Amino acid sequence: MKKQKIFSYQFQNNLNEYNFFVNKTNFYAFNGLINNNNNNQSFLYGPIKSGKSFLSQIWLKKNKAIKLNNNFEELVKKNSNILIDDLRKFNEENIFHIVNNCILNDLKILITSDKKINQIYFRFNDLSSRLKTFANYEIKHPDDEMLLTILTKLLVDKQFIIHTKDIFEYILRRVDRSYEGIYNVVNKLDLISLEKKRQLTIPLIKEIL
């Protein structure tokens, strides 16, 4: 049987605080980063796919910051607030110099990671010492409310038509109860439903769970 050709559609998120779902798993992080202007040096950590990049982009816009990419030389010359999204992607010594520049010039800096500072192995010990002085904000593992919210949003983004709430309950009882687990199962459902030209049903879900 010939498979249905699959097209990849990208759905855009409106990156502002009104579209970031806040509950007890992320309230402290959201409130501390978006509503509190007292901390210039902040470290945000949480599981993969937990919304760190979304929240950090809201912070970036709010603080007119610049994101570190391949622009280290530019950043150390500018007096701008800085976002470093995913600490372990970048050179530690470069991050150390950026941090020092922000502290010396009273600039704001936000660094994100999927691990706590004391869970990260640093080759550059001076960076570890600096980061331990930062205000720490955590996005916790998802609770039932967060899992259902993410699942609902992802299914809507993929344009699934849901005929019964039993589908949500069936998925959540069987899926890996993590942010990444929810993303993975929805992507698999999207692929198989397109290939087989079938709507989302429990029998279809059983094929991957």
N, C-alpha and C positions, 0 to 999 in steps of 0.2 A: 504493500500500500504506500503510495507516495505521500510524503509528509507535507503539511502546509508550510509554505515559506514564512519565516518569522522576520518581522521588522522590529528594530529597536527604537522605541519612542522614549524621549527624555521629558519628564514632567518637571516643571520649574517650581521651586518653593519660593514664597515671598518671605525673605529673611528679615522679619522684624519680630519684636517681642510678643505681638498679638497672635502670631502663628506658632509660638513655642509653647507646647503643652506643659504646664507646671503642676506638679503634685508633690507629695512628700518625698519622692525619690530625688528630686532636683530643686526643691524650693530654696534651700539654703544657698546653693550655687547660683541660681538665677538671681535671687535677691541680693546676694553679696556682690555679684559682678555687674548687674544692670541697675540696681536701685541704690547702691552704696558707693559713694565716691571717695571713701576714706582711705582705700588701699591702692597704692601705686604699683606694687609688685604682687601679682596674683598667679597662683598655680592651680589649674583645673584638671582633675583626673576622674576617670570613670571607664567602664567597659567599652569595648569596641561597639560602634553604632549607637551609642547612648545619647547622642546629640551634642557632643562636645564641640564639633566643628560648627554646627548651627548656632549654638550659644556664643561661641567665640566670634562668629561673623556679626552677630548682633552687637557684641561688645566693640568690635572693630569700627562699625559704623557710628556707634554712639560716641566713641572717643576719637574719631577721625584718625585712626591708627593706620600703619602700614604693615603689611604681612611679609614675613621673611620668606623668600623663595630663593632665587639665585642673585640676591641683591645686597649681600653683606656690606660691600664697600659703600654703597649708597646709604644704607641705614645708619652706619656709624658716623656719617658726615652730617646727617639731618637731625634736627631737634624735633623728632616725631614720636608719638606713642607707637608701640611695637606689639604685634601679635606673632607668636611662634606657635603654630599649630602642629603638634606632634613633635615633641622634643627630640625623640630618638632618630629623626630623619636628618638631623643637621650636625655639623661639626661642633663639638663641645667647646673648644676654645673660642670659636666665633660667637657662640651663644654667651659665653662668659664676658666677652668684650661688649656685646650688646647690652647685657644686663648692667655692667658697670657704667656704660654710657648713659643708660636710662636713670640710674641712681644718681649719678653726678649732676645730671641736668634736670632732675625732678620730673622725669617723664614716666608715663604709665607703661607697664609691660604685662602681658598675659601670655603664659606658657601652658600648653595642654599636653597631656600624656594619658595613656591607658593604664599606667601604673603609678602608685604612690612614689614619692621621692625616695623613701627608704627601701623600696623594692627594685630600684634601678641601679645597675652597676655603672659607675662613672669612671672613666679613664682619667678624667681631669678633676681632681679632688676639690680644687678651688670653686668649680661650678657647683658641686654638691653642697658645699658650705654656704654659698650665696643663696641657692634655692631653698635651703632650710629656713631662711629668714622670711620667705614669701608667705602671704596669706593663702591658706589651702582651702580649696572648694571641691567637694566630691559630688559626682552624680552616682547614685547608688544603683544596685541591681534592680531590675524592674519588678514592681508589684503587679497584682492582678489588673488594677486599673490602667497602669501604664502599658502592659502587654496588650490589653484589649484596644486601647486607643491607637497604638502603633499598628496593630493588625488591621484595624478598621481603615486607617489612613492609607496604608499600603495597598489594600484591596481596592479602595476607591481610586487611588492613583493609577492602578493597573486596569481600571474601568471594568472590574468584575460586577456582575449583577447578582446580588445576594437575595435569595428568596426566603431564607429562614435563618434565624439566629442560631439554630443548632450547628450551623457551619462554624461559627466562631467558637462555640463551646467544644466542638469536636477537635478543632485544630489546637486550641489552647491546652486541652487535656493531654495531647500527644507530642507536642513540639518541644524542642529544647527551649526551656523557659529563660531565654536570654535575648538581648536586643539583636544580636547577630543571628540567633536561631530563627527569630521571626522574619528577618529580612531574607534569610536563605530559603525558608519554606515558601514564602510568597513568590520569590523568583522562580522556584521550581514549579509551582502551580501555574504561573504565568506561561512558562515554556510548554508544559504539557497540555494546557487548555488550548493554546494556539496551534500546536502540532495536531491535536486530535479534533479541533474545531468543536470543542465541548464547553458548556458553561460550568461554573464551579458548583460541584455537587459533592456529597460525602463519598460516593463511589470513586469519583475522580481523586479526591484527597487520599483515599486508601491506597492509591497506586504509588504514592511517594512517602506515606507515613506508616 
